[in-house]
Amino acid sequence: MSERGLARGRFVRIDGFVAAAPTMSAEESLRRYARLIVSGDAAGGGATSEVIRATNPDGETLAVKVMRPTRGARPEEALAAARARAFHEEYLNQLAVSGLRGFPEVYGCGTMDGRPAIVMEWIEGTSLHDAFEAGGRAPWQGRLTAWLGLAVLTILDSTAALEKGFVHRDISSRNIVLRSSVTPVERQLADGSFDVCLVDMGSAVSISPADGSFTMLADVWRNATPDYAPPEMLTRDVPGIDALRHSSAIDVYALCSVLFELYAGETPFGVSRHPEASPYRLKMDSSPAPLPAREKGDEGLCGLIMAGLATEPGARPTVASLRAALQAWLEGMPDPAALLVPYVPRKAEPADKDEGPRRGSVSRRGLVIGVAAGVAAAAGLGAAAWATGGFGVLRRPRGLASLSWDDLSAVSAEIAEAGSEDTAIEVARGYGLCADDGTLDPTQTKAITVAGHETTAQLAGIAHDARADGSPIGLSFLLAEALPEERRMSEEAYMGGWEDSDLRAWLNDVLLADLPEELARNVVAAGKLSNNVGAARSADDVTLTEDALWLPSYVELVGERARSSFSDGFQYLAEILNAEGSQYKLFRDQMIYPLETRQELVRSRAGKAAYWWLRSASPDVSESEGTAYFNRTGPNGDPFHFATASTDLSGVIFGFCV
């Protein structure tokens, strides 16, 4: 079978099939859902899965969602399990809402050609995106927009009855399908009788913080469609991000972005029109485009849509209250906004100390997880790991110090294929590179020799950096102490940034050639964003360089800094600093934030606490002094208040990727 799909007319078998609910005999279940004819190529899907249209012996049309092969991957069991885990989570997400109107019904799971597969209802219809495009993206009338919103909110509101709640987390015009099996799409668009189905549960999650590991369930890595997603789904560097991403306020924001697009003809922030900008910063630092009423009486509708686009989750209305307000507006009631109720974030409920995570009564979802263990005998190790979630048994942890650079390069390649931070951490944990809770241990180091000097390196990031072409890199490292000799950023005064510095040239020429041969052959050049102007005034001055060895930036140490932390006239500094990457996991796990002096950032040189260079030029000081100044981390662990001229001496702590 090719990666593009199955050959036409091929008979396929779903091995190790486990029914989603025992509503029929095992024999009938296998006949109906596990013996299928595929009549064409893949009909949809994404980077990690494809959706195939199939027919069973009764002539029913079904959908089979199957995990794509890992392109270019080696056959290690751990990688197959890590990739399968994300697919398994999607199956549980879909299973949680199967049977609710507005979601595809799920019939069961198994493997097809050794790859995890989900058998579910085939949805005949047209995505809202395609319907909008077919209409030339002409703005919709207010009532039609409100009817669509009401249809989606009714579906979302129905999930409140679930045992653990539910958040879709990636509502977009592509993931809203207008079913056509009963009512033609043309009629729905004419009279607003929308028959809506929400698809693609790859980013969905339960909203119960007591179900297992709250942080892991919140899935800090996965983002959503940038044009529609709220800010909390577009960053990983905000304190409490796990709780923010466990919120139904996410779906309210995304849906209101869709409604804004339908009514105005464009999305609120036009993220896709600004590929050079950080979607997170765009949505945090600016207001959405105004949504003026096009017809008399639409002011109330526009106000409801804008209420859902509040930056802070707690300022957005609840799903139920927005539904009630839209219904009131459609019925002509005065002041529908008075019905809006602000969303109140849930608080995590600590698990019982002696009993582990709190669990509810056995639900259909719980029954399926238990029964799915039987897949192991029928479908082999990879399928067993997917069905049971037993990924930790596939290898023995080995630890950073025990792995050679050749080994680490192989691990990095596995992690680069993982697709999400959850699955990447699962691979790293299997090699003992992080703790059981997924955090990085700063005391775990690996000895290296640099220019004849014995030192150590720390693992700083997992699936954090990328090559200049955007392809992911699995592992990123930083020296744990400064090199013995101080260096100048530049031998002569100049106005510029990291790109033109003498220190960059020395690192990537002289020092790279001095690395041990095994390390040198495994180093992978990374694309690094830096202020390469010096006296910059805009994030537009942040550009990409390709570096085998590099210095960390300010944001890579402490995370994004708020504009409000700078005085009037200097808030642009936050935009520039924040554009130079994102915080490394090593420091995020230690809960290091801007405007703090932290012992965890103290680094020694020759046995004493040292100043050490960052590649972040200081825009305002460079401008006032007329020459390039660069930020440094001071001996007290402060990475901001010790900027100095490029011609001064300071310590060097470089990073690299394998």
N, C-alpha and C positions, 0 to 999 in steps of 0.2 A: 504494500500500500504506500502511495506517495504521501508527502506532507500536505498536498493540496486536497486530498480526499480520496474516497474509494472509487474503484472502477464502477461504471454504470452497470446496474442489474446484478450486482454481486450479492450472494447470500452471506450473511454474517451471523455470528453467534455471540451472545453476551455470556461469557463464562462466569461461573460463580455468582449468578444473578441472585440478588437478595431483594425481595419485594418490599416496597415502602410500607405496606400494610397487609396483613394476612387476610385478605378479603376473598380469596379463592384458593383452590388446592394448589400445591406446589407444581403439579404437572400442568395444570391450566395456566398458571402464572408463567412458567417457562415457555409454553407454546405461544402465549400471547405477547410476551415482552422480550423474550430472549432468543427467538428464532425469526430473523428479520431479513427483508430484501431491501437493499439500498438501491434506489433508482437513479441517483445522480451524484454529482460532486457535492462538496460541502456547501451548505446554503448560507452559512454565516459563521460567526465566531470571532475570536480575537487572537492575540499573540500566543496564548497558552492553550487554547482549545478551539475546536471547530464543531459546528452544529450540522448534523447530517439528517436529511429527510429519509425516512424508512417506512416500509409497509409490512404489517404482520399478516399471518395466514387468513385472518378475517377481513382483510382489506382495509383495516384502520391505518390512518397515517399517524406516525409517531415521530418524535425528534430524539436523536441520540447525540448527546454532547460528549465528546471524547477528547481527552488530553492530547495535545500535539506531541510528537517526538521532540526530545531535547536536541536541537540542532548543534552538531559539533561536540556533543558531550561524550565523555568516556563512559563505559558501562558500569561504573561503580554503583553498588546498591544504594549507597547513602544519597546520591544525587537523585535517583529515581524516587526514593521515599520523600525527600524534601520537596520536590516538585509536586508529587502526588498529594502531599498534605494540604497545600493550598486548594487543590481541586476538591479534596475531601471536605474542606471547610465550606466551599461553595455548595456542595451537595447538601450539607446540613442546613445551610441558609435557605436553600430552595425547599427542602423538606419541611422546614419550620412553618412555611406559609402555604404549602401545598394543600389544596382543598378550600382555601379562601378565595372568594371571587376576586378576580383581578390579578391572579398569579397563575403561572403554568402549573398543572398538576404533575406531580412526580410519581413515577410508577416503581422505580427501583434503581439499583446500581449493580455494577459488576465490572468486568474488563472486556475489551474488544481488541483482539490482536495484542494482548498483554498490556494494554493501556487502560487506565481507569475510565469508566464510561457511566453516564447517567441517562436513563431512559425516561422520557417525560412527554407531556402533551405537545403536539405540534400546534403552534399558533399561526393561524392563517390570517394575514392582515398586512398593514403598512405601518412603518414607524412614523411617528409624528414628524420627525425630521424630514423624511421623504415626502410626506404629504405637504409640509410647509414649502419645501423646495419646488414641488410640482406646481404649487400655486404662485411661483415666482417670488416667494418670500413677501408677498403682499400682507401688510398688517391685518390682523383679524379685528372684527368688531368686538366691542366690549363684552356683549352677552355671550358670544361664542367662546371668548377667552375664559370667561367666568365658568361656563359650563364644563370646559375641559378641566379647569382647576378643581371644580367640585367633584368631578368623576375620579380624579386621582386622589384627592383628599379623602373621599369615601373609602377607597381601598386602603389607604394608610391608616385611617382611623379604625378600620376593622382589626388591625393587628394588635390594638390595645388589649384585646381579649386573650391574646396568647399568654401562656404561662410566664414567659420571660421577656415579652415585648419584642420589638423588631424595628430596625432602622435599615432602610435600603442603602443609603449613603452614596449612591451614584445615579440619582434621578437626572436624566437629560432627555433631550428630544429624541435621541436614538434609542433610549431604553423605555420609552412609552410607545406601545404598539396599539394601533386602532384595529381591533378584530373585525374581520369582514365576513366571517362564516354565517352570521345572522343578518346583520345590517350592513349594506354596502358602505364603504368609506365615504363615497360621494354624498350619500344621504346624511351621514353623521356630520360632515362638514357643513351641510346645508341647514340642518335644524338643531345641531348640538346634542343629538341623542348618542353620546359617545359610549362605545363599548371598549373600555381600556384594559390593557394587560401590561403589568410592569415586568420587565425581563432583566436578565443579567444580574445575578446576585453575588458576583465575585467580590464586592466590597461590603456586602450586607453584614449585619452583626446583631446578636442579641443585645438588649440594653440592660440586662440584669448584671450588676457588678459583682454579685455573689456567686456567679457561675464560673468556677475555675479561676484561672489567673486573670484578674481584671486588666492588667496591662497588656497581656498577650491577646486577649479577646478584642481589646480596643484596636489592635492592629495598627500601630503607629506608622508603619511604612506606607501602607496603601494610600494613594491619593485618589481623587475623583476627576471627572471631566472639568478642566479648569474654567471653561466659560460659565458653568452653572454652580460649581462647588463653593461652599462657604470658605472663609479663610482657614478655619481649623482643619480642613481637609487638604490644605495645600502647603503645610509645613510640618516639620517634625521637631522644631526647636523652641516650642512654647511650654513653659511649666504647666503641668496638669493636662497635657495634650490627650492622655488616655481618656480622661473623663469627658473632655470636650468632644471627642470622637465617638462617644457612646450616647449620643443625644438625638432625639427626634427633631430637634431644631435644625439639624443638618438637612433633613428632607424638606422642611418648610422653606429654607433658603434656596435650595436647588429648584424646587417647584416654582417659587416666585420668580426665579431667573428665567425659567421656561415661559411663564406667563408674560413676563416683561418682553421677551423676544417675540412672542406671538402678537402682542398688542402694538409694540413699537417697530417690529421688523428687524431688530438687532438685540444682542444680549446687553445686559446692564453695563459691563465694563469693557466689552470688546476685546477680551483677552487674546483671542486668536488673531486679532489685528496688530497685536503688540508682542511678537515672539521674543523681542529683546528684553522684555520686562519680566520681573518675577511676578507671577500671578498673585502670590500671597501679598507682596508689598503693594501691588496695584490695588488690591481690595482692602488692605489695611490703611493705606495712606491717602486714599481718595474716596470720594463719594460716587455712587452710581450715577449714570446719566439721568437727568430728570425725565419723568414719565408724565408729560402733559396730557390731559384729557383731549381726545380728538372729537368727541361728541358731547353734547350737553347731558349731564347726568353720570358721565364716566368718572367724575372726580373721586367718587367714593371707591370705585374699583381700583383706580390708580393708587389711592392711599393704602388700600389693603395689600396690594402687591409690594409697595415700597416698605411697608411694615415688616414683611418677611425678609427683606434684604438688610436688616440691621446687622452691623458688624459683630456685635456681641450676642451670643446665643440667648442670653437671658432677656434680651430686648425684643426677641422675635415672638410672635404668637404661637400658641400650641396648635397642633394639627386640628384638634376638635374645634377650637374657637375660630380658627381661620375658616374652617368648613362652614360653621354656623354663620359667620359674617358674610361669606360669599353667597350663601343661600338667602340671607336677609337682603343683600344688595339686589339679587335677581328678582326678589319679590317686591322691590320698591320701598322697603322699610327705611325710615330716616336714620341717619347716623349708624351704619352697620359697624363702623370701627369701635363703637362702644361695646361690642360683643367680644372683642379681642382680649384674650387672657395671656399674660406673659408666660413663657416657658420657664419652669423652675428646674434647674439641674438636679439630677438624682445624686445622692451621696452613696459612696461605696459602703456596703455592709460587711464588716469584718467577719471572716469565717471563724467557726468554733475552733479553738486551739487544739482540742483533742480529736475532733472528728474530721478535720480537713474542710474543704469548701462545702458550704451548705447546699443540699440537693433537695429538690421537690419530689413529688410523687412521680412514678414511672409514667412517662408520656409516650406517644407514638414515636417521637424522635428518640427517646431513650431506648425503646424496644428495638428500633432498627439498628442502633449502634451495637446493642448486645448481640442481635442475630447476625450482624454483618461479620462477626469473627469467623463464621463458617466459610467466608470467601477464601480464607487463607489456604485451606486444603485444596481448593479447586483452581485457584488462579495464581499461585506462586507468591514469592516473598514480596515483590513490589506491590501487588494488589492487596496482600494481607496488611502491609503497612498502611496503605490508603484506607482500607476498611476499618481497621482497628485503632489507628492513630499510634501504633507502637513503634515510633521511629527511633527511640532511644536505644533499642537493643541491637541495632545494626552494626555498631562498631564500638570499640573500647576507647574512651578518652585517652589522649596521649599528651597534650600540653604543648605550649609554644616552644619551650626549651628543647623538647624531644624531637621536634620536626626539623628536618633540613630545609634549606631554602628551596631545593627542588620539590620537597614534599609540600611546602607552603604554596609554591606556585601552582601545584596541582589542586590543592584545596581552594585556592583563589579562583581557579577556573570553574570549579563546581559552584562556588558561591555566586559568581557572576551570572550563572545560568539560573539561579534560584527564582528570580522574578519578584520577590517581595522580601522585606526585612525579616518577617516571621520565618520564612523558609530558609533564608540565608543564615539566620541565627541557628536554625536547626542543624544545618550542615556544620557550622562552626562549633556548636556545642558537641557534636559527635566526635570532633577532633580535640576536645578539651580546650578550645580557644576562648571560651567564655563560661561563666558560672551557670549553675542549673537554672537560675532565673533569667538567663540571657544577658546579664551585664558583663562588662569587661572589667577584669581585675588589674588595676594599675601596678600591682606588685609582680605580675607575671611578665617577665622580660626574656629577651633572647640576646645572647652575647654575640657581638660582631667586632671586627677589627677594621678601623677606619684610619688610613694613613699611618699605620703602625701603632695606633692607639686602641687599647682594649676598652670597649664601651658596651652599652646595651641599648636595645630598641624595644619600644612598647607597641602593642597592637592598638591603633587609634581608631580605625574604622572598619566596618564590615559592609560591603556593597555600598560604599560611600562615594568614592571617586569614579571618574570615567575617563576614557581616552579622549583625545581631542575630537574624534569623530562621534562621540556620544556613547560608544559601547561601554558597558559597565566593567569595572575592575573589582575584584573580590576583596582584597586585603590592603589596608593602608597602615603604614608604620611611622612613628616619630622616635627620634633619639630620646633616651631617658635622661641624658645629661649633655651639657654643651661640650663641643670640641675643646681640646686643651688651649688652642691659640685663638685669641680674638681676631676678628676680621672687620674690615671696613665694608660698608655697603657699596661705596664707590671710592676710588682712589682720588678722584677730582670732583669738585662741586659740579652739579648738573641739575637741571630741572626735568624730572621724569619719575618713573616708578620702577617696579620690579623688573619689567621687561628689559630695560636698558642698563640694569645695574651690573657692576663688576662682580658682585658676589654671586649673582645668578650664573654668570658665565663661568666663574671658578668652580662652582658646585657641579655644573653639568659638563665640564671639560676635565679639569685637573682632578677633582675629588672623585668623580665617577670612575675615572681610570684607576684610582687607588683602592677601590672596593675589592673585597675578596672575589675571586673568579666566579664561584658558585652563586653568590649574591648578584654580582654584576650581570650575569647572563639571564637572571630571572627578573630584573627590574623592568617595570613597564612604565613608559612615559605617560603622565596624566595631563589632562587639560586643566589649567588653573586660571581662575578669574581673579584679576588684580586691577587696582587703580594704576594704570601705566602712564598717567599724565603727571601725577604729583599734586600740583595745585588744581585739583579737579573741582568741578562745580556740580556735576551731575553723575548719576549712575551710568549714564551713557559712556562715560570715560573709563568704565571698567571693561577690560577686554581679555581675551583668552590667550594664554601662552601654553606651550607644550614643554613639560619639564620632567626629566627623569628624577632629579633631586630638586626639592623646593623648600621654602620656608613656610610655616603655617601663617594664616591670616588671622586678624582679630576675631572675625565672626566664627572661624573654625575652632577657636578656643572657648568663647563665651556665649555664642549664639547671637541672634539678632537683637539689635538695640533699638529701643523705641525712639521715635522722633521727638517725643515730649521730653526726653532726657537731655536734650540740647536746648540752649536758650534761643530766643527768636533771632532769626538771621543765620543760624548755624544748623538748622534741622536737616539740611541737605547732607550733612556729614553722616547721618544714620543711613541714608539711602546708599551712599557710596560704600560704607563699611559693610552693610548687610548684603551688598551685591557680590562680595568676594567669597562666595561659597556658602556652606552651612556647617553647623557645629558638629564636630566629630563625636561619635558615640562614647569614646573614652571619657570625654568631659561632660557629655550630657548625662551619662550614668552617674557621675559624681555630683550632679545637680549644680553645675557651675553656671552662673548668670553674669550678665554685664554689670558694671559698677560695683564689683566686689573685689576685695583683695583676698586671694585664696592661696592657702598653703599648697594646695594640689598643683598650682602653676609655678611654684618655686623650683628652679633647676640649678644645679651646681656646675661650676667650672673649676677644675683643679681643687676640688674639695670645699669650695666656698660658694654661697648663693650668688648667682650671677645675673647681669643684664643679658637678655638675648633677643636678637632681631626677629621682627615679624616682617612679612613681605608687604604689609599694609602701609603705604605712604600716608603721611598726615596731610590732608588737603589744605586745611586752614593755616597750619604752621608753615608749610611749604610756600604758600602764597605770601604770608606776612614776612617771611625771611628771604624770599627770592631765590631759594635753593631747595632741593629735595630733602625733606625730613621724613624719617620712618619711625613708626611705632616700635616700641620694645616692651618686653615683659620685665618688670623690675625684680630685684632680689626679694621683695615682699610679696610677689605673686600678682601684682597689678599690671595688666597688659595695655593700659591706655595712657597713663600720665607720664611716661618717660620717653616721649618722642625726642629724637636727636638727629643732628645733621648726618647725611649719608657718609660723610668723610670721617666720622667718629668711629672708634673701635667698640665692638660689642661681641657677645658670645653668639655661637652658631648652633642651633638645633634644627636639623633638616629632617624632612619627611621623604618617604618613597613608597611606591606601590609594587607589589609583585603579582 
